[in-house]
Amino acid sequence: METNLQKIQKIVDASELLREEKDDFVTLLTLATDTELGPMAQLLSEDKSQTSKIYQNIKAKSTALATGDSVLWQKIIQEEEAQLKELER
């Protein structure tokens, strides 16, 4: 049976992201469990156009964590919340 990471990797590989971004995206996701990746796999299966947005979000979070920038982290979270509210409509 295919894991959620494998499902996501297929979608990412078919995306318009650059090869380096694709590799980076999948590498970052290896830190999560298969269960944690379930919602992302479902979302990307339903709407492949979200691939770039999710990648950019993950990259921004990585930058915020690496630099310890709590203001950037808060901004990312606020943007996520706004996007989730928009999706709920």
C-alpha positions in Angstrom: 0.0 0.0 0.0 1.2 3.5 -0.9 2.2 5.7 2.0 1.0 9.3 2.3 4.6 10.5 1.6 4.7 8.5 -1.6 1.3 10.0 -2.7 2.6 13.5 -2.0 5.9 12.8 -3.7 4.1 11.8 -6.9 2.1 15.0 -6.9 5.1 17.1 -6.1 7.1 15.4 -8.9 4.4 16.3 -11.3 4.2 19.9 -10.1 5.8 22.9 -11.7 8.2 23.4 -8.8 11.9 23.4 -9.7 13.8 20.0 -9.2 15.6 21.5 -6.1 12.3 22.6 -4.6 10.7 19.3 -5.2 13.6 17.5 -3.5 13.6 20.0 -0.6 9.8 19.7 -0.2 9.8 15.9 0.1 12.9 15.9 2.3 11.2 18.3 4.7 8.1 16.1 4.8 10.1 13.0 5.9 10.1 14.6 9.4 6.4 14.0 9.7 4.6 10.7 10.3 2.4 9.0 7.7 -0.7 9.9 9.8 0.4 13.6 10.0 0.8 13.7 6.3 -2.7 12.3 5.6 -4.5 15.6 5.5 -1.9 17.1 3.2 -2.0 14.0 0.9 -5.8 14.4 0.7 -5.7 18.1 0.0 -3.1 17.7 -2.7 -5.0 14.9 -4.3 -8.1 17.0 -4.4 -6.3 20.3 -5.5 -2.9 19.9 -7.0 -2.6 23.7 -7.4 -2.0 23.9 -3.6 1.4 22.2 -4.0 3.4 25.5 -4.5 1.5 27.3 -1.7 2.2 24.5 0.7 5.9 24.3 -0.3 6.2 28.1 0.2 4.6 27.9 3.6 6.8 25.0 4.7 9.9 26.9 3.5 8.8 30.1 5.3 8.3 28.1 8.5 11.8 26.5 8.2 13.3 29.9 7.8 11.4 31.3 10.8 12.6 28.3 12.9 16.2 28.5 11.7 16.5 32.2 12.4 14.4 32.2 15.6 12.2 34.9 14.1 9.0 34.8 16.2 7.5 37.7 14.3 7.8 35.9 11.0 6.4 32.7 12.6 3.3 34.6 13.9 2.8 36.2 10.4 2.9 32.7 8.8 0.4 31.4 11.3 -2.0 34.3 10.8 -1.8 33.8 7.0 -2.6 30.1 7.5 -5.6 30.9 9.6 -6.9 33.3 7.0 -6.5 30.7 4.3 -8.2 28.1 6.3 -11.2 30.4 7.0 -11.4 31.1 3.3 -11.4 27.4 2.5 -14.2 26.8 5.0 -16.5 29.2 3.0 
